[in-house]
Amino acid sequence: MTNNILLDKHHHQFDKGNPLAQKKILWATILTGVMMIAEISGGMIFNSMALLADGWHMSSHMVALGLAYLAYRAARYYSEDSRFCFGSWKIEVLAGYSSAILLMVVALVMCFSSIERLFNPVTIYYNEAIWIAVVGLMVNLICAWLLHDDYSHHHHSHQHHADHDHSHHHEHQDLNQKAAFIHVVADAATSVLAIVALFAGKYFGWNFLDAVLGILGAVLVAKWSWGLIRQTGKILLDAEMQEPVVEEIKEVIEQIDSTIKLNDLHVWQVGKGKFACILSVQTANSLLTPKQIKQALSVHEEIVHASIEINPLHQDDLKLAETY
């Protein structure tokens, strides 16, 4: 006997989106675009390859920010599209993953360019480069302030029974916003390193430091990018079976009835800190219903959708379970 029950009977769109972050990212995209045009124009006017290169480098971040903004728009546009069986939230996650890939490409280009300059030094226009790097840093700090919002961790406490209180942590992260934020922070970090290198080169003659700090910046950017690739990739591939919510579901099932045997369990993420699950159980209790399991699971508000299958547990199976 198979019984399916939904914790939310009205829709399969489990994430409300982030309109505030969407608006902030639009402003960050515009600011980054204006700065990019200023750097490229300045590089052409002052014949400075440093400014020109930094302008094209900033263009990659503008593309990433624009991608994040379009992902929010697309997720909202397709929120009621029946083709998305669990909502359109993963459009945002996909944008975050793509942005992280782009950031890794930027890191590799930075690394190879810095190594090349280490062995083949070029003339650096310090005055123009310092001025534009400082302005660029200010723009990045403004964008970072705009984008630093509530994609961080939130804590949830669940009261299972009157005499038991369990506290667990679940991630409520807007990975699309986080990807945009990391792009801005990465650009700000490289701007700081560039300013340090430019001042050292101008006043101490340490021209090599520009390339060395460029390599260091590339390593930092690559590290941030790899962390974001792993985080978003895990969600896109539904690799959620090590999340705390899995053990919480098992714990709830065990507490319902001593004869219940959990045969199968699948969990995946359908929104920020929201999960769906399919579970199959066997029990000797013929009165157990999916509604009872639903009520038991409802203590965990992050479980927003469940498909439940209940099969009878034969007496022979029960004796075998007791023997082992």
C-alpha positions in Angstrom: 0.0 0.0 0.0 1.4 3.4 -1.0 0.2 6.6 0.5 1.5 10.0 -0.7 1.0 13.1 1.4 2.2 16.6 0.9 3.1 19.0 3.7 2.1 21.9 1.3 -0.9 21.0 -0.8 -1.2 24.3 -2.7 2.0 24.8 -4.7 5.5 23.5 -5.3 7.2 26.9 -5.2 8.9 26.7 -1.8 11.2 29.8 -2.0 9.8 33.3 -2.0 12.9 34.8 -3.6 14.9 37.8 -2.4 13.5 41.0 -4.0 15.7 43.2 -1.8 18.9 41.4 -2.9 17.7 41.6 -6.5 17.4 45.4 -6.2 20.8 45.7 -4.5 22.5 43.6 -7.1 21.0 45.8 -9.9 22.6 48.9 -8.2 25.9 47.0 -7.8 25.8 46.0 -11.5 25.3 49.6 -12.6 28.1 50.9 -10.3 30.5 48.2 -11.5 29.6 49.0 -15.1 30.3 52.7 -14.7 33.6 51.9 -13.0 34.5 49.5 -15.8 33.9 52.1 -18.5 36.0 54.6 -16.5 38.9 52.2 -16.2 38.9 51.1 -19.9 38.5 54.8 -21.0 41.3 55.9 -18.6 43.6 53.1 -19.9 43.1 54.2 -23.5 43.5 57.9 -22.7 46.5 57.6 -20.5 48.0 54.7 -22.5 48.1 52.6 -19.4 47.9 48.8 -19.8 47.4 48.5 -16.0 44.2 50.5 -16.1 43.0 48.8 -19.3 43.6 45.3 -17.9 41.9 46.2 -14.6 38.9 47.5 -16.6 38.5 44.3 -18.5 39.0 42.4 -15.2 36.1 44.4 -13.7 34.0 43.6 -16.7 34.0 39.9 -15.7 32.5 40.9 -12.3 29.9 43.1 -14.0 28.9 40.1 -16.1 28.6 38.0 -12.9 26.5 40.6 -11.1 24.3 40.9 -14.2 23.9 37.1 -14.3 22.8 37.1 -10.6 20.2 39.8 -11.3 18.8 38.0 -14.3 18.6 34.8 -12.3 16.4 36.5 -9.7 14.2 37.8 -12.5 14.0 34.3 -14.2 13.2 32.6 -10.9 10.3 34.9 -10.3 9.1 34.7 -13.9 9.0 30.9 -13.9 7.7 30.6 -10.3 4.3 29.3 -11.5 5.6 27.3 -14.4 4.4 23.7 -14.0 7.5 22.3 -15.8 9.5 23.0 -12.6 8.2 20.2 -10.3 9.8 21.8 -7.2 9.8 25.4 -8.1 12.3 27.7 -9.9 14.7 28.4 -7.0 17.5 26.3 -8.4 17.8 28.9 -11.3 19.4 31.1 -8.6 21.7 28.3 -7.5 22.7 27.6 -11.1 23.5 31.3 -11.5 25.7 31.1 -8.4 27.5 28.0 -9.7 28.1 29.7 -13.1 29.3 32.8 -11.4 31.7 30.7 -9.3 33.1 29.1 -12.5 33.6 32.5 -14.0 35.4 33.6 -10.9 37.7 30.6 -11.2 38.5 31.6 -14.8 39.3 35.1 -13.6 41.6 33.6 -10.9 43.5 31.5 -13.5 43.9 34.5 -15.9 45.2 36.6 -13.0 47.7 34.0 -12.0 49.0 33.4 -15.6 49.2 37.2 -16.2 51.0 37.8 -13.0 53.5 35.0 -13.7 54.1 36.4 -17.1 54.8 39.9 -15.7 57.1 38.5 -13.1 59.4 37.2 -15.8 58.6 40.0 -18.4 58.2 43.3 -16.4 56.4 46.2 -18.1 56.4 49.9 -17.5 53.8 50.8 -14.8 52.1 54.2 -14.8 52.0 54.5 -11.1 50.1 57.8 -10.6 47.2 56.9 -12.9 47.1 53.2 -11.7 47.1 54.2 -8.0 44.3 56.8 -8.5 42.1 54.4 -10.4 42.7 51.5 -8.0 41.7 53.6 -5.1 38.5 54.7 -6.8 37.8 51.1 -7.8 38.3 50.0 -4.2 35.8 52.5 -3.1 33.2 51.3 -5.6 33.8 47.7 -4.5 33.4 48.6 -0.9 30.1 50.3 -1.7 28.9 47.2 -3.6 30.1 44.9 -0.8 28.0 47.0 1.7 25.0 46.7 -0.6 25.3 42.9 -1.1 26.3 41.9 2.5 22.9 40.8 3.7 21.2 37.9 5.4 22.5 34.9 3.3 24.5 33.8 6.4 23.5 31.0 8.8 20.3 31.0 10.8 19.7 28.9 13.9 16.5 26.9 14.5 15.4 25.1 17.6 12.9 22.3 17.4 10.8 21.0 20.3 10.2 17.3 19.8 8.4 16.6 23.0 7.5 18.3 26.2 10.6 16.9 27.9 13.0 17.0 25.0 14.5 20.1 23.4 16.8 19.7 20.5 18.7 22.5 18.8 20.0 22.2 15.2 21.6 24.4 12.7 20.4 24.7 9.1 21.8 26.9 6.4 19.5 29.6 5.0 21.9 31.0 2.4 21.1 32.9 -0.7 23.8 31.4 -2.9 23.1 33.7 -5.8 23.6 36.7 -3.6 26.7 35.1 -2.0 28.2 34.5 -5.4 27.8 38.2 -6.3 29.2 39.2 -2.9 32.2 37.1 -3.4 32.9 38.6 -6.8 32.8 42.1 -5.3 35.0 41.1 -2.3 37.5 39.4 -4.6 37.7 42.5 -6.6 38.2 44.6 -3.5 40.9 42.3 -2.2 42.8 42.4 -5.4 42.4 46.2 -5.4 44.0 46.4 -1.9 46.8 44.2 -3.0 47.3 46.3 -6.2 47.4 49.5 -4.2 50.0 48.1 -1.8 52.1 46.8 -4.8 51.8 50.1 -6.6 52.9 52.2 -3.6 55.8 49.8 -3.0 56.8 50.0 -6.6 56.6 53.8 -6.8 58.4 54.7 -3.5 60.7 51.7 -3.0 61.2 50.5 -6.5 59.8 47.0 -5.7 58.3 46.5 -9.2 58.3 42.7 -8.7 55.7 43.0 -5.9 53.0 43.8 -8.4 53.3 40.4 -9.9 53.8 38.6 -6.6 50.7 40.1 -5.0 48.8 39.4 -8.2 49.6 35.7 -7.7 48.6 35.9 -4.1 45.3 37.5 -5.1 44.6 34.9 -7.7 45.1 32.1 -5.1 42.6 33.8 -2.7 40.1 34.2 -5.5 40.5 30.6 -6.5 39.9 29.4 -3.0 36.7 31.4 -2.6 35.6 30.2 -6.0 36.2 26.6 -5.2 34.2 26.8 -2.0 31.2 28.3 -3.8 31.5 25.7 -6.6 31.3 22.9 -4.0 28.4 24.5 -2.2 26.3 25.2 -5.2 27.3 22.0 -7.0 26.1 19.9 -4.1 22.6 21.4 -4.2 22.4 21.1 -8.0 23.3 17.4 -7.8 21.0 16.8 -4.8 23.9 15.6 -2.6 22.0 16.3 0.6 22.1 13.0 2.4 24.7 14.2 5.0 22.6 17.2 6.0 21.4 17.3 9.7 17.8 17.2 8.5 18.3 13.5 7.4 19.1 12.4 10.9 16.2 14.5 12.2 13.8 12.7 9.9 15.2 9.3 11.1 14.9 10.3 14.7 11.2 11.4 14.2 10.4 8.0 12.5 12.0 6.0 15.3 9.9 7.9 17.9 6.5 7.4 16.3 6.3 3.6 16.8 8.8 1.0 17.9 7.7 -1.4 15.1 8.5 1.0 12.3 11.3 0.1 10.0 12.6 2.8 7.7 13.3 1.2 4.3 14.2 4.1 2.1 14.8 7.8 2.5 15.7 10.5 -0.1 16.1 14.2 0.8 16.9 17.1 -1.4 16.8 20.9 -1.1 14.0 22.9 -2.7 14.7 26.4 -1.3 16.9 28.3 1.2 16.9 26.0 4.2 13.9 24.1 2.9 13.9 20.4 2.0 11.6 17.8 0.4 11.8 14.0 1.1 10.5 10.7 0.0 10.4 8.0 2.6 9.2 4.4 2.7 8.5 2.6 6.0 7.3 -0.8 7.2 5.3 -1.3 10.3 3.3 -3.9 12.2 0.9 -1.1 13.3 -2.0 -1.3 10.8 -3.5 1.9 12.2 -0.5 4.1 11.3 -1.4 6.6 8.7 0.7 9.1 6.5 -1.1 11.9 8.3 0.5 10.8 11.7 3.9 10.8 10.1 3.2 14.2 8.6 2.3 15.6 12.0 5.4 14.2 13.5 7.6 15.7 10.8 5.9 19.1 11.0 8.0 19.9 14.1 10.8 20.6 11.6 9.6 23.5 9.5 12.4 23.1 7.0 10.6 19.9 5.7 8.1 21.5 3.3 7.2 18.5 1.1 7.0 14.8 1.8 6.0 11.7 -0.1 5.3 8.9 2.4 4.9 5.1 1.6 3.7 2.8 4.3 3.9 -1.0 3.9 2.9 -3.7 6.4 5.6 -5.4 8.4 4.9 -9.2 8.6 5.2 -11.0 11.9 8.2 -13.0 10.6 10.0 -9.8 9.7 9.3 -8.5 13.2 10.8 -11.6 14.9 13.8 -11.4 12.7 14.3 -7.8 13.6 14.0 -8.6 17.3 16.6 -11.4 17.0 19.2 -9.1 15.5 
